[in-house]
Amino acid sequence: MAAAEMCVRSSRELWTILIGRSALRDQTQIEAELDRNWERLLSGLSYYKPPSSASAEKLKADKDVAPPMKDFGFRISKFLGLDEQQSVQILQCYLQEDYRGTRDALKSVLQDERQSQALLLKVFDYYYEERMCMLRCVLLLLTYFQDERHPYRAEYSKCVDKLEKELVFKYRHHFEQLFRAEAPSWETHGNLMTERQVSRWFLQCLREQALLLEIIFLYYAYFEMAPNDLLAFTKIFKDQGFGSRQTNRHLVDKSMDALIDRIGYFSSLILVEGMDIDFLHKCALEDRTEEHQFANTPAVCKEMDQLLQTFGDIPHHAPVLLAWVLLRHTLSPDESSPVIRRIGNTSLQLGVFQYLTSMLKALGGSGNNCTASTARMCVYGLISFVITSFEEDALGSQQHLIDAACEVLAAPSLAELFWETKPTLGLGMILDSAMGMFPQKIGPLLQLLTALLSDKSTAKRVYSFLDKMSYYTEVYKRKPNDILSHEDETIWRRQTPKLIYPLGLGQTNLRMPLGTLGQVVLGEQGYMVRWDYSYSCWTLFTCEIEMLLHVVSTADVIQHCQRVKPILDLVHKVISTDWSISDCLLPITSRIYMLLQRLTSVINPPIDVIASCVNCLTVLAARMPAKVWADLHHTGFLPFASSPVTSIAQSISAEGMKAGNYGNLLILIEQPQGEYAVTIAFLRLITTLVKGQLGSTQNKGLIPCVLLVLKEMLPTYHKWRYNAYGVRERIGCLILELIHAILNLNPEGEGSAPSLQSLCIYSLANTEAGQAVVYIMGVGVDTIDVVMAAQPSSGGSEGPGQMLIQTVKLAFSVTNNVIRLKPPSDNVSPLEQALTQHGGHGNNLIAILAKYIYHKHDPALPRLAIQLLKRLATVAPMSVYACLGSDAAAIRDAFLTRLQSKTEDMRIKVMILEFLTIAVETQPGLIELFLNLELKNGAEGSKEFLLGEWSCLQVVLELIDSRQQGKYWCPPLLHRAALSFLHALWQDRRDSAISVLHTKEKFWENLATPLFGTLPPPSETTEPCILETCALVMKIICLEIYYVASGSLEKSLKDTLVKFSSSKRYEYWSMYVTSLVYHMAETEGDGIRSVTECQMLVSAWRMLLILSTSHSDVMQLTDGSVREQLFLDVLSGTKAALLVPMSVPCLRLGSMLATLLLILLKQWKSVLVSAPDILDPLAQVLESILQADQQLMERTKAKVFSALLSVLQSLQQKEDEPPHIPQLPQLLLSVCETAQEETLALLDSTRHAAVFGESVSEDKDSMETDTAPRALHKDQRDGVCVLALHLAKELCKMDVEGDHWLQVMRKLPVIPSILGTLELSLRLKQNLHFTEAALHLLLRMSHTQQGAAAVAGAGVIQSICLPLLSVHEISTNGASQSSGFSRKSQDAPSWPGVYRLSMSLMESLLKTLRYNFLNDALDFVGVHQERILQCLNAVRTVQSLACLDEADHTVGFLLQLSHFCKEWQFHLPQLLRDVQVNLCYLCQTCTYLLHSKKMLRHYLQTKNGDAIPAGPLPRSQRAPQTPSKQPSSEEEQAEHRALQTVQCSLLKILSKTLAALRHFTPDFCQILLDQSLDLAQYNILFVLSFTTPAFESDVAPSFGTLLATINVSLSMLGEVEKKKEPAPSNVGSSFEETKPVKSLLMFSMENCFHVLISQAVRYLKDPTVHLRDKQRMKQELSSELSTLLSSLNRYFRRGSSSSPAGGLLPSPQGKPSASGSKSGLEGQDLIQLVQAFVKHVQR
């Protein structure tokens, strides 16, 4: 992508690598970099050569460099005074790292004079930065090459060994060159070298001098300096005036003072370090001073004496003079003592100790700052030796000495060193001196001891030291009365005991006993007495605080505050260093609250003491927040609410909020004075309390405090007055740290009052606080660069720049969290508005955020900026591309440059890819910019694309390249992010990008590489992102297969899938996923960091297998044994996951696998045939999930029930008889328990809905209801309740004997529960799915004697009979018949279907229980008689399948009831008569419709309103019609099939109708033979007419009807026989189809003959019938039957030979089936019967 690749690594990149912020983190990589670059580091600044004609010629001859670049290189060379080739190199590095335009624009920039000048100045700055970075690299090596804790110590040390010999010589030479260098001018460097640029050059010169001296100082901290070198350095520094006599001092301005001071400090330190005072001290103690390097160099010493005698005019000389005095005094005490004394006096006059204090402060804290720590070590040695060698009185003020000592002791290791040395040496003597003045002067001792605290061991030493104090010093102006003194007044003795503090009785105090001796010294202040009295200083400190509380409102308060502040500072340091001592300090810490309360309410509160109090409480709050909060609450210090906070609106308005004593301090004292010690302490305290995870009550108490920060501080703090630089940044940082802590709290439960978090979110989103955060984020990358460049220190770990970066980072994080946690609303909040508003010239916030990509100092800053951009791109309705404006392409280039850099920090790359992944879906413009696709051949109409030069796909393709995997620049996380981006392209169907990727060689092979690897076992997985990587690859492949037709798939993808199958990867991944699930189940999901990744992998594997069920050929998954293995793995995984009922992650995984299991069960039927026992694991799973959280397991239960259903149904299909299932009893019990619970829950929710008028949706999609919280149970087709009932039905089928079912019913009242809910559901006409399922179950149970008895005994008739009326409420005139008999498919759930099921249930119960159920059956038929009669009538007008189905069920029930004709006649005579009449009419209707196919087709097309009645239609019917011939033939076939279906239904109804009529007419044997038969009990059913009936409702059914029925049956039999012959033209007909039809026709014909004969004989025997009529009947019957007989004979002669399997199916009366041989015989029997009857008639 880069226009010109860098040939040499830039110094800044080398610096980034060495500090460990790049992708190169391995020790070998660091060593390789140092080996490659050590010579450059040794060369130092001389690496950059001046211009030369040779270099210019080489550059001109170089053909690899473009001419415009050469020309610009020459301009750079002149302007910077730099070698021509290096100038081009610098330009190339700049373009790669810092250039903020596009490469396309570069050409025009170079040609445009004005733009090229600006570019030249940018290169100028970049070059100076490069020089500094090179020096920083050397400084870094010297800082850590002996630090055992540093990871690269060994590598640094090797490099330092190479540099050691020549480094200082070269760097000293550079230093001399720099301070002697002449300033550039426009004559020598071109007209761009203005005064401003000269000033910039000089500033750089000073910086480089300071950095060179810092390197030399660190070098000599580790290596010895030769005496001659010391002399040379002294001369150099003297010439340069320790930085103040620069060659170009006329260019110095005020802003450079800090740098010049820094040069002076290091000059001074180098000379002190060169004298090696530490070694000198050691030699002096061991009396071997001759070993010191200066002991044998008198000439050097003499010259140094002469040189140093000229020193004394600037403060930087002081430490050098003092060190030289020590050196000369120790090595040769007799020589030149006047000179030494004079030099020593000069040093003291220059204020050496104040100078050392200010120097160490200026060099910064010593946390991570090695230079400062080394300087402190150097000064420690100097001060220790000075104090040991000279009298303290001769060294000036004790306070200055103590200040210097305290500043020195800030280095962490020195405090421990101090406690290990003898108290009579070095700084121990200062401590002893300070102790001698204690407690008269309390400050010095405590100041020292506070500095001597660095870790737990030193804390314990300080505590013990103060706990056992031996002396008590006090001053008396005059001699008191209760003293007995020695003659010379040097010793006093107490005559009376004395309470030291004038406090009240009962309070802590110190008592000096009688007879205590004291040494007396008479001084200016009077008598100073040092009493020999042992006491604990901690008690004294308690008394001091108590004393301050007593005098708090008097004039003495200021004096006492000065005594108490050091105490509080010491206590703060002790408890923050070693918490275990805090209990011993309870008397002091418990008084802090009262102190805070008293001090904050005086007129001029002592700010520093209050700040110290709050600091102490902050440390206490870190360990016991609740106690600190409770005690602090009563002090009135913190802001508080005078009335309880009830709403956010009240909080934001600050109604009833009081600012507390702190608020008053801030406004009245701190803001006017510009000092903010208490504010800083307050913010730290509140942050600590928030982080302390207080309960919700205490957190609500913090609301006023946080509100003060949000309303009064955050929006205005940047406008306050400040005395010191950096305080504003610190306050901003602390405020944001507080908000950040609040936003990271765990969200509290829902309550009426607002929580801290919700208050913060609302305030930031809607008030000025949010605008203040936006203001901080808008600082911009340029401002940060300026602040960083202005820092004098080289460390880069602390300073205003770092503080600013930290503040901006916190602002990003806070904004990101506010947007993430903000409750969704329709209105755009002011914060979101400010973030996303478009501003002109690219100065809106989105553009500013994107430009943080240019920031180089802290990789976390651009990362957090991109994270926030990612969040905004997701939630905000705006185009990021539009916001970037004209900078879009340049920013894109910067993003991609960092993304493709091999040394860039990996986390930034990952974040960039995550941002682009989000942009695929939400930012179409931006993603097009990043994809940078170009049309092939530049043609507009062309659909072929090519990758542009600046396309992110180039980088992504590199990252997924299998050859790159495992390299340092492509770690697993980055690989995962690249695949995530590709997945987003596929998911969003970015076809142009996908088409380009398809053309790339080995794309699919590289993409699928992770699937062919071998992962470590789940228990050893270290990189969870690898699981996500594999999941993403699976998903991409699945999406490709799903969306692209199998014929169009890339060959390489097909090859990859073949390889996947042949390499047994299906088996491998199945095994791995199963082991992953097992591992999660074993650890219950807690021991795994990668729960999300595991779920992703399982989800992807599930997608792959589901897709393979429909695309098995493409995916090469056709092998039955492999399928079986995969299925069993899924089953065992599901079982493992769901057998851990208490682990939510495991249950989620189990639920995902259960879905897969269910789909595989439905799709891979062969697996069920071959697989071993599936029921057992499923039964165990069911047991487990019934114990888990029911709300969580709702869907999973449904899936497991569905799976069990599938298995049971397949078992039934597999075997003729129901198989033996050992798990049946337990399964039945579990399922019935669930069914009962769910049924009762549904009952409750239905009742609730009925009472409160809520509608319970019936057919709502379960996917919708699953997402909503299911407070009310809803009736769903795939709901647990419905599935449990269906499963119970299937288990009933298995339980042939019904014994297990009986046991369950004894344990559980299942049937009463079901019937109760059923009754309510029917009455309210709700819960359709439940009702259907319940009736199916009851129907199944009614097939066995015990089951039927149980159902009837539970009151089925009471639950169903009357409530069922509401299901078929219709008007009396029958106008709503069409609504009653809807044309809905008979398989779809419907209320008519419920009615039909109820009818079937009655039929089954009556059939099974017979007389035991007869009364109930008669009740049912009586209640529903209107509907029954209407249904029988309706067949004439409505031939929909639903209507015919209901007629079928109704006639079936009436057929069973017809067995009990006499009882029926007794109870419901009129209804019986009506039913008989209607059945005869029904017989007539069916006959007519079967006879006239044309009429039937016409009826189907017109009366039912659509061409084809609803039924099982082919898929092709759903396609839009086209005028080709093919669809019309398909349409005809569909019509034909529909007609056949209706005919079959009519035939069933006819056969059952005739069977029922047979029971309503006398048995013909009985009527022929039994003379005593009572004819009156049998009604005449058919009128005496032999004409073929017309299709009219008023034509009564007659003998002609019956004869027509027989004729129709015969003709249809003939048609069936024809169809059996092989005729390809007959569509869809086969032998199997004709078999049931033939049986029905034979059965109908037989019954028809029976009814005909019976009715004829009934007529003949009836005395009321006229003889003429009887005679006519005989004649008609003879002729008609004779004709029929000949037809029958003809049929059976033809048919018996050609229909070997023409046996009858079992009739509704339970006749046994007959096989082929019987067919002819039965036909003959029928013929003989009719012949006999004809003869009988003819007689």
Salt bridges, closest charged atoms under 4 A:
GLU13 OE2 - ARG9 NH1 3.18
GLU31 OE2 - LYS158 NZ 2.98
GLU33 OE1 - ARG9 NE 2.88
GLU33 OE2 - ARG36 NH1 2.79
ASP35 OD1 - LYS162 NZ 2.88
GLU97 OE1 - ARG12 NE 3.30
ASP98 OD1 - ARG12 NH2 2.48
GLU113 OE2 - ARG75 NH2 3.58
ASP125 OD1 - ARG200 NE 3.22
GLU129 OE2 - ARG136 NH1 3.84
ASP147 OD1 - ARG149 NE 3.24
GLU148 OE1 - ARG153 NE 3.52
GLU176 OE1 - ARG180 NH1 3.02
GLU208 OE2 - ARG131 NE 2.70
GLU214 OE1 - ARG262 NH2 3.32
ASP229 OD1 - ARG172 NH1 3.54
ASP239 OD2 - ARG180 NH2 3.97
GLU286 OE1 - ARG288 NE 2.48
GLU291 OE1 - ARG288 NH1 2.41
GLU303 OE2 - LYS235 NZ 2.81
ASP305 OD2 - ARG328 NH2 2.88
ASP313 OD1 - HIS317 ND1 3.24
GLU335 OE1 - ARG328 NH2 3.90
GLU407 OE2 - ARG376 NH2 2.72
GLU474 OE1 - LYS498 NZ 3.51
ASP482 OD2 - ARG494 NH2 2.36
ASP488 OD1 - HIS486 ND1 3.02
GLU489 OE2 - LYS479 NZ 3.30
GLU544 OE2 - ARG563 NH2 2.81
GLU546 OE1 - ARG591 NE 2.49
ASP569 OD2 - LYS565 NZ 2.67
ASP578 OD2 - LYS460 NZ 2.50
ASP631 OD2 - LYS627 NZ 2.80
GLU748 OE1 - LYS700 NZ 3.77
ASP782 OD1 - ARG100 NH1 2.66
ASP785 OD2 - ARG100 NH2 3.63
ASP785 OD1 - HIS857 NE2 3.91
GLU832 OE1 - LYS822 NZ 3.46
ASP858 OD2 - LYS809 NZ 2.70
ASP887 OD2 - LYS851 NZ 2.88
ASP893 OD1 - ARG892 NE 2.75
GLU904 OE1 - ARG898 NE 2.89
ASP905 OD1 - ARG25 NH2 2.94
ASP905 OD2 - ARG907 NE 3.59
GLU914 OE1 - LYS870 NZ 3.04
GLU914 OE2 - ARG976 NH2 3.42
GLU928 OE2 - ARG990 NH1 3.26
GLU944 OE1 - LYS936 NZ 3.25
ASP961 OD2 - ARG963 NH2 2.74
ASP988 OD2 - ARG990 NE 3.36
ASP991 OD1 - ARG989 NH2 3.69
GLU1028 OE1 - ARG976 NH1 3.36
GLU1040 OE2 - HIS998 NE2 2.99
GLU1050 OE2 - HIS998 ND1 3.92
ASP1055 OD2 - LYS1051 NZ 2.97
GLU1194 OE2 - ARG1270 NH1 3.38
GLU1238 OE2 - LYS1197 NZ 3.83
GLU1238 OE1 - HIS1273 NE2 3.36
ASP1259 OD1 - HIS1329 NE2 3.27
ASP1266 OD1 - ARG1195 NE 3.52
ASP1278 OD2 - ARG1195 NH2 3.27
GLU1290 OE2 - LYS1289 NZ 3.95
GLU1290 OE2 - LYS1293 NZ 3.70
GLU1319 OE2 - ARG1323 NH2 2.82
ASP1445 OD2 - ARG1396 NE 3.09
ASP1445 OD1 - HIS1449 ND1 3.56
GLU1446 OE1 - ARG1427 NH2 2.60
ASP1448 OD1 - LYS1552 NZ 2.79
GLU1535 OE1 - ARG1497 NE 3.83
GLU1615 OE1 - LYS1493 NZ 2.90
GLU1617 OE1 - LYS1620 NZ 3.40
GLU1617 OE2 - LYS1638 NZ 3.32
GLU1646 OE2 - LYS1711 NZ 2.67
ASP1662 OD2 - ARG1658 NH1 2.73
